[in-house]
């Protein structure tokens, strides 16, 4: 994760023009909320229970107070205040303030672990913002949506939103937002192993990096260090990391620094970083740090502390297993986007039907001059209309049947993939029913895949199917009762066997996933 979600949300801004409130204090607060949020909090806090405000001022108060708190790094536990603002702006059809209020409501809902409601509120804010020319608010919104998708590993959507945020930041000519967004894009490409793209966005941020705050500057240095490490320039990378830790310590910087210490043989220094990283917001970073720290403690003979940290690691796993919102967040966004497309298509259809109706009426008026022509044209029209209705009815039935089959197959496939992930996380091998179900659903989605895998033994077929569905090598090893190294060797062998290509395990992953989409 680039920046913890709530920290990113606290650094956002909206556009220049707003409707004027009646309350002079709120007028001043709205002018300051994006540049001096701490001052706005102090200004508005004493008036929290003010009953003299009318509905318009109360709605604006709720929005500004919530915005100021978020931008100051604070968060309201209750959403009652911002909900009043949403209700008022919906009634007034004020899409600018409504979009802002919806986004801040989503922040609170996300913190309350009401993931579905939070995602829907964010997507609704995005929909409303499409008709608003507020680049500052667009930067805010797309940064939040980018962070949301980054948190669940949906990197395609992450990059799409971050690039939209970058465009908005450049329109605002704000160096701070531009560097922060370039950092986010660079880290995303780093996460997916695209080092050339990582270097490109580092270079874009370089001329502006000196003019930003400490956190953005430190993140820029960590990005640079990550690229230098990939090119083997360890001493230079270490200098960048040490500088970044002095400016503003980050989990990612600490992890890279620990890796360097391990390469240098200084495990004691690396352990100091692992201690810190056990409290990381990222479960993956925390888990890896726990494992390395436990191994280090066992090597030193400190079994008591090793046992204690093992127990803490189990608690992290337990909390991680209880998280079931990752797939839901991705699906909710997809469903919302599809619904918006359907609504747009519906509106287009209504317009077309209206045009058709107008033409029919005009035709009837013209045809009325001639009885003979009326009879002929009415007959033709009735026949055409009947054929149109029959054709449309059949096409609708076929489309709905196909959609039902696709949805059911997709749902079953998601269920079995999720179940296998759970089995892998619990250290259980896959049972035959799960294996058969995964194979049947995968072959149904990609008919040519079955022909490709026919000559493989069952275990090799299972490795291919699990790879297609993005299971980690460690998960595949658990599900197939193998070791990660054996799985890696199998993937390398299958690359040659199936595609007559040479390369590494990742090359096989790309090839089999590409073939599965055909």
Secondary structure, 3 states (H helix, E strand, C coil): CCCCHHHHHCCCCCCCCCCCCCCHHHHHHHHHCCCCHHHHHHHHHCCCCCCCCCHHHHHHHHHHHHHHHHHCCCCCCCCHHHHHHHHHHHHHCCHHHHHHHHHHHHHHHHHCCCHHHHHHHHHHHHHHHCCCCCHHHHHHHHHHHHHHHHHCCCHHHHHHHHHHHHHHHHHHCCHHHHHHHHHHHHHHHHHCCCHHHHHHHHHHHHCCHHHCCHHHHHHHHHHHHHHHHHCCCHHHHHHHHHHHHHHHCCHHHHHHHHHHHHHHCCHHHHHHHHHHHCCCCCHHHHHHHHHHHHHHHHHHCCHHHHHHHHHHHHHHHHHHHCCCCHHHHHHHHHHHHHHHHHHHHHHHHHHHHHHHHHHHHHHHHHHCCCHHHHHHHHHHHHHHHHHHHHHHHHHHHHHHHHHHHHHHHHHHHHHHHHHHHHHHHCCCCCCHHHHHHHHHHHHHHCHHHHHHHCCCCHHHHHHHHHHHCCCCHHHHHHHCCCCHHHHHHHHHHHHHHHHCCCCCHHHHHHHHHHHHHC
